[in-house]
């Protein structure tokens, strides 16, 4: 299948089914939110965080370091409760999460493999339906419990035993980005020496609001392609999605930077300016580079990136039941090679500034 057939909407049924098998279970459970409610219960968690000195608690733990910079990656929700009687947080070795996190890693974290040595811990996740049934302030409490405690413990172990003073990039998507915001909020405030080595935090697929930054003055949002020590964030959807219609964003107005032209205003970036998307290219579910696929324009009123160049129905078929026009599962794949180039560029700027 020629890659441009995807853009034309001529994705064969075999490709669609193959991609669905490789997409994280998160996208499937999200659709159920509209048709079910979860019985509320008190947040329960295991008190003991995993031992991150054990290699089996890492999705990616490099042994042959080839880069001067590291990447610390947190995957999106890769697990959901198959039985209502299950706990609201999965075990660190849950087989559904292990499989889903590997799939997410392959289509997201690999965008940054040319920029740094990728470290990615497993962390116990919250069930999506349980979490999203709550008011937003309670959702933060859920994420701040087991998921954020695990990820913070993993990051702390990484900084003390693996990093050896190297600069690093943070990358997350969806629940992983929600956890990253808590890491930025608390750990970086308490560890300014570590924060000083952060090249950039790619907090993608979860809204970073002006209110959040106002409450955490040590953090700052990116203003262009070159600044360092900053947060990059965006959420992608079609212009047809009404305000509040993207339940990943909900009623939040996120700060946004365009991942093609790296501007903060509504200047559009065409698909021809895109360096390449990373999408399924055959009926086996293999991913590859697709040129001239996804454009990007910021909608400041909605606080999102709007993409007009892709076919809504085809993307809906590929991504499951997220809702027509919600491109959450493609936040990174749409702009895969632009994110790669930007990470390399910010590293270059960071390293040059260090040597001045």
Secondary structure as a PSIPRED ss2 file (coil, helix, strand):
# PSIPRED VFORMAT (PSIPRED V4.0)

   1 X C   1.000  0.000  0.000
   2 X C   1.000  0.000  0.000
   3 X C   1.000  0.000  0.000
   4 X H   0.000  1.000  0.000
   5 X H   0.000  1.000  0.000
   6 X H   0.000  1.000  0.000
   7 X H   0.000  1.000  0.000
   8 X C   1.000  0.000  0.000
   9 X C   1.000  0.000  0.000
  10 X C   1.000  0.000  0.000
  11 X C   1.000  0.000  0.000
  12 X C   1.000  0.000  0.000
  13 X H   0.000  1.000  0.000
  14 X H   0.000  1.000  0.000
  15 X H   0.000  1.000  0.000
  16 X H   0.000  1.000  0.000
  17 X H   0.000  1.000  0.000
  18 X H   0.000  1.000  0.000
  19 X H   0.000  1.000  0.000
  20 X H   0.000  1.000  0.000
  21 X H   0.000  1.000  0.000
  22 X H   0.000  1.000  0.000
  23 X C   1.000  0.000  0.000
  24 X C   1.000  0.000  0.000
  25 X C   1.000  0.000  0.000
  26 X H   0.000  1.000  0.000
  27 X H   0.000  1.000  0.000
  28 X H   0.000  1.000  0.000
  29 X H   0.000  1.000  0.000
  30 X H   0.000  1.000  0.000
  31 X H   0.000  1.000  0.000
  32 X H   0.000  1.000  0.000
  33 X C   1.000  0.000  0.000
  34 X C   1.000  0.000  0.000
  35 X C   1.000  0.000  0.000
  36 X C   1.000  0.000  0.000
  37 X C   1.000  0.000  0.000
  38 X C   1.000  0.000  0.000
  39 X C   1.000  0.000  0.000
  40 X C   1.000  0.000  0.000
  41 X C   1.000  0.000  0.000
  42 X C   1.000  0.000  0.000
  43 X C   1.000  0.000  0.000
  44 X C   1.000  0.000  0.000
  45 X C   1.000  0.000  0.000
  46 X C   1.000  0.000  0.000
  47 X C   1.000  0.000  0.000
  48 X C   1.000  0.000  0.000
  49 X C   1.000  0.000  0.000
  50 X C   1.000  0.000  0.000
  51 X C   1.000  0.000  0.000
  52 X C   1.000  0.000  0.000
  53 X C   1.000  0.000  0.000
  54 X C   1.000  0.000  0.000
  55 X H   0.000  1.000  0.000
  56 X H   0.000  1.000  0.000
  57 X H   0.000  1.000  0.000
  58 X E   0.000  0.000  1.000
  59 X E   0.000  0.000  1.000
  60 X E   0.000  0.000  1.000
  61 X C   1.000  0.000  0.000
  62 X C   1.000  0.000  0.000
  63 X C   1.000  0.000  0.000
  64 X C   1.000  0.000  0.000
  65 X C   1.000  0.000  0.000
  66 X C   1.000  0.000  0.000
  67 X C   1.000  0.000  0.000
  68 X C   1.000  0.000  0.000
  69 X E   0.000  0.000  1.000
  70 X E   0.000  0.000  1.000
  71 X E   0.000  0.000  1.000
  72 X E   0.000  0.000  1.000
  73 X E   0.000  0.000  1.000
  74 X E   0.000  0.000  1.000
  75 X C   1.000  0.000  0.000
  76 X C   1.000  0.000  0.000
  77 X C   1.000  0.000  0.000
  78 X C   1.000  0.000  0.000
  79 X C   1.000  0.000  0.000
  80 X C   1.000  0.000  0.000
  81 X C   1.000  0.000  0.000
  82 X C   1.000  0.000  0.000
  83 X C   1.000  0.000  0.000
  84 X C   1.000  0.000  0.000
  85 X C   1.000  0.000  0.000
  86 X C   1.000  0.000  0.000
  87 X C   1.000  0.000  0.000
  88 X C   1.000  0.000  0.000
  89 X E   0.000  0.000  1.000
  90 X C   1.000  0.000  0.000
  91 X C   1.000  0.000  0.000
  92 X C   1.000  0.000  0.000
  93 X C   1.000  0.000  0.000
  94 X C   1.000  0.000  0.000
  95 X H   0.000  1.000  0.000
  96 X H   0.000  1.000  0.000
  97 X H   0.000  1.000  0.000
  98 X H   0.000  1.000  0.000
  99 X H   0.000  1.000  0.000
 100 X H   0.000  1.000  0.000
 101 X H   0.000  1.000  0.000
 102 X H   0.000  1.000  0.000
 103 X H   0.000  1.000  0.000
 104 X H   0.000  1.000  0.000
 105 X H   0.000  1.000  0.000
 106 X H   0.000  1.000  0.000
 107 X H   0.000  1.000  0.000
 108 X C   1.000  0.000  0.000
 109 X H   0.000  1.000  0.000
 110 X H   0.000  1.000  0.000
 111 X H   0.000  1.000  0.000
 112 X H   0.000  1.000  0.000
 113 X C   1.000  0.000  0.000
 114 X C   1.000  0.000  0.000
 115 X C   1.000  0.000  0.000
 116 X C   1.000  0.000  0.000
 117 X E   0.000  0.000  1.000
 118 X E   0.000  0.000  1.000
 119 X E   0.000  0.000  1.000
 120 X E   0.000  0.000  1.000
 121 X E   0.000  0.000  1.000
 122 X C   1.000  0.000  0.000
 123 X C   1.000  0.000  0.000
 124 X C   1.000  0.000  0.000
 125 X C   1.000  0.000  0.000
 126 X E   0.000  0.000  1.000
 127 X C   1.000  0.000  0.000
 128 X H   0.000  1.000  0.000
 129 X H   0.000  1.000  0.000
 130 X H   0.000  1.000  0.000
 131 X H   0.000  1.000  0.000
 132 X H   0.000  1.000  0.000
 133 X C   1.000  0.000  0.000
 134 X C   1.000  0.000  0.000
 135 X C   1.000  0.000  0.000
 136 X H   0.000  1.000  0.000
 137 X H   0.000  1.000  0.000
 138 X H   0.000  1.000  0.000
 139 X H   0.000  1.000  0.000
 140 X H   0.000  1.000  0.000
 141 X H   0.000  1.000  0.000
 142 X H   0.000  1.000  0.000
 143 X H   0.000  1.000  0.000
 144 X H   0.000  1.000  0.000
 145 X C   1.000  0.000  0.000
 146 X H   0.000  1.000  0.000
 147 X H   0.000  1.000  0.000
 148 X H   0.000  1.000  0.000
 149 X H   0.000  1.000  0.000
 150 X H   0.000  1.000  0.000
 151 X H   0.000  1.000  0.000
 152 X H   0.000  1.000  0.000
 153 X H   0.000  1.000  0.000
 154 X H   0.000  1.000  0.000
 155 X H   0.000  1.000  0.000
 156 X H   0.000  1.000  0.000
 157 X H   0.000  1.000  0.000
 158 X H   0.000  1.000  0.000
 159 X H   0.000  1.000  0.000
 160 X H   0.000  1.000  0.000
 161 X H   0.000  1.000  0.000
 162 X C   1.000  0.000  0.000
 163 X C   1.000  0.000  0.000
 164 X C   1.000  0.000  0.000
 165 X C   1.000  0.000  0.000
 166 X C   1.000  0.000  0.000
 167 X E   0.000  0.000  1.000
 168 X E   0.000  0.000  1.000
 169 X E   0.000  0.000  1.000
 170 X E   0.000  0.000  1.000
 171 X E   0.000  0.000  1.000
 172 X E   0.000  0.000  1.000
 173 X E   0.000  0.000  1.000
 174 X C   1.000  0.000  0.000
 175 X H   0.000  1.000  0.000
 176 X H   0.000  1.000  0.000
 177 X H   0.000  1.000  0.000
 178 X H   0.000  1.000  0.000
 179 X H   0.000  1.000  0.000
 180 X H   0.000  1.000  0.000
 181 X H   0.000  1.000  0.000
 182 X H   0.000  1.000  0.000
 183 X H   0.000  1.000  0.000
 184 X H   0.000  1.000  0.000
 185 X H   0.000  1.000  0.000
 186 X H   0.000  1.000  0.000
 187 X H   0.000  1.000  0.000
 188 X H   0.000  1.000  0.000
 189 X H   0.000  1.000  0.000
 190 X H   0.000  1.000  0.000
 191 X C   1.000  0.000  0.000
 192 X H   0.000  1.000  0.000
 193 X H   0.000  1.000  0.000
 194 X H   0.000  1.000  0.000
 195 X H   0.000  1.000  0.000
 196 X C   1.000  0.000  0.000
 197 X C   1.000  0.000  0.000
 198 X E   0.000  0.000  1.000
 199 X E   0.000  0.000  1.000
 200 X E   0.000  0.000  1.000
 201 X E   0.000  0.000  1.000
 202 X E   0.000  0.000  1.000
 203 X E   0.000  0.000  1.000
 204 X E   0.000  0.000  1.000
 205 X C   1.000  0.000  0.000
 206 X C   1.000  0.000  0.000
 207 X C   1.000  0.000  0.000
 208 X C   1.000  0.000  0.000
 209 X E   0.000  0.000  1.000
 210 X H   0.000  1.000  0.000
 211 X H   0.000  1.000  0.000
 212 X H   0.000  1.000  0.000
 213 X H   0.000  1.000  0.000
 214 X H   0.000  1.000  0.000
 215 X H   0.000  1.000  0.000
 216 X C   1.000  0.000  0.000
 217 X C   1.000  0.000  0.000
 218 X C   1.000  0.000  0.000
 219 X C   1.000  0.000  0.000
 220 X C   1.000  0.000  0.000
 221 X E   0.000  0.000  1.000
 222 X C   1.000  0.000  0.000
 223 X C   1.000  0.000  0.000
 224 X C   1.000  0.000  0.000
 225 X C   1.000  0.000  0.000
 226 X C   1.000  0.000  0.000
 227 X C   1.000  0.000  0.000
 228 X C   1.000  0.000  0.000
 229 X C   1.000  0.000  0.000
 230 X E   0.000  0.000  1.000
 231 X E   0.000  0.000  1.000
 232 X E   0.000  0.000  1.000
 233 X C   1.000  0.000  0.000
 234 X C   1.000  0.000  0.000
 235 X C   1.000  0.000  0.000
 236 X E   0.000  0.000  1.000
 237 X E   0.000  0.000  1.000
 238 X C   1.000  0.000  0.000
 239 X C   1.000  0.000  0.000
 240 X C   1.000  0.000  0.000
 241 X C   1.000  0.000  0.000
 242 X C   1.000  0.000  0.000
 243 X C   1.000  0.000  0.000
 244 X C   1.000  0.000  0.000
 245 X C   1.000  0.000  0.000
 246 X C   1.000  0.000  0.000
 247 X C   1.000  0.000  0.000
 248 X C   1.000  0.000  0.000
 249 X C   1.000  0.000  0.000
 250 X C   1.000  0.000  0.000
 251 X C   1.000  0.000  0.000
 252 X C   1.000  0.000  0.000
 253 X C   1.000  0.000  0.000
 254 X E   0.000  0.000  1.000
 255 X C   1.000  0.000  0.000
 256 X C   1.000  0.000  0.000
 257 X C   1.000  0.000  0.000
 258 X C   1.000  0.000  0.000
 259 X C   1.000  0.000  0.000
 260 X C   1.000  0.000  0.000
 261 X C   1.000  0.000  0.000
 262 X C   1.000  0.000  0.000
 263 X C   1.000  0.000  0.000
 264 X C   1.000  0.000  0.000
 265 X C   1.000  0.000  0.000
 266 X C   1.000  0.000  0.000
 267 X C   1.000  0.000  0.000
 268 X C   1.000  0.000  0.000
 269 X E   0.000  0.000  1.000
 270 X C   1.000  0.000  0.000
 271 X H   0.000  1.000  0.000
 272 X H   0.000  1.000  0.000
 273 X H   0.000  1.000  0.000
 274 X C   1.000  0.000  0.000
 275 X C   1.000  0.000  0.000
 276 X C   1.000  0.000  0.000
 277 X E   0.000  0.000  1.000
 278 X E   0.000  0.000  1.000
 279 X E   0.000  0.000  1.000
 280 X E   0.000  0.000  1.000
 281 X C   1.000  0.000  0.000
 282 X C   1.000  0.000  0.000
 283 X C   1.000  0.000  0.000
 284 X C   1.000  0.000  0.000
 285 X C   1.000  0.000  0.000
 286 X C   1.000  0.000  0.000
 287 X E   0.000  0.000  1.000
 288 X E   0.000  0.000  1.000
 289 X E   0.000  0.000  1.000
 290 X E   0.000  0.000  1.000
 291 X C   1.000  0.000  0.000
 292 X C   1.000  0.000  0.000
 293 X C   1.000  0.000  0.000
 294 X C   1.000  0.000  0.000
 295 X C   1.000  0.000  0.000
 296 X E   0.000  0.000  1.000
 297 X E   0.000  0.000  1.000
 298 X E   0.000  0.000  1.000
 299 X E   0.000  0.000  1.000
 300 X C   1.000  0.000  0.000
 301 X C   1.000  0.000  0.000
 302 X C   1.000  0.000  0.000
 303 X C   1.000  0.000  0.000
 304 X E   0.000  0.000  1.000
 305 X E   0.000  0.000  1.000
 306 X E   0.000  0.000  1.000
 307 X C   1.000  0.000  0.000
 308 X C   1.000  0.000  0.000
 309 X C   1.000  0.000  0.000
 310 X C   1.000  0.000  0.000
 311 X C   1.000  0.000  0.000
 312 X H   0.000  1.000  0.000
 313 X H   0.000  1.000  0.000
 314 X H   0.000  1.000  0.000
 315 X H   0.000  1.000  0.000
 316 X H   0.000  1.000  0.000
 317 X H   0.000  1.000  0.000
 318 X H   0.000  1.000  0.000
 319 X H   0.000  1.000  0.000
 320 X C   1.000  0.000  0.000
 321 X C   1.000  0.000  0.000
 322 X C   1.000  0.000  0.000
 323 X C   1.000  0.000  0.000
 324 X C   1.000  0.000  0.000
 325 X C   1.000  0.000  0.000
 326 X E   0.000  0.000  1.000
 327 X C   1.000  0.000  0.000
 328 X H   0.000  1.000  0.000
 329 X H   0.000  1.000  0.000
 330 X H   0.000  1.000  0.000
 331 X H   0.000  1.000  0.000
 332 X H   0.000  1.000  0.000
 333 X H   0.000  1.000  0.000
 334 X H   0.000  1.000  0.000
 335 X C   1.000  0.000  0.000
 336 X H   0.000  1.000  0.000
 337 X H   0.000  1.000  0.000
 338 X H   0.000  1.000  0.000
 339 X H   0.000  1.000  0.000
 340 X H   0.000  1.000  0.000
 341 X H   0.000  1.000  0.000
 342 X H   0.000  1.000  0.000
 343 X H   0.000  1.000  0.000
 344 X H   0.000  1.000  0.000
 345 X H   0.000  1.000  0.000
 346 X H   0.000  1.000  0.000
 347 X H   0.000  1.000  0.000
 348 X H   0.000  1.000  0.000
 349 X H   0.000  1.000  0.000
 350 X H   0.000  1.000  0.000
 351 X H   0.000  1.000  0.000
 352 X H   0.000  1.000  0.000
 353 X H   0.000  1.000  0.000
 354 X H   0.000  1.000  0.000
 355 X H   0.000  1.000  0.000
 356 X C   1.000  0.000  0.000
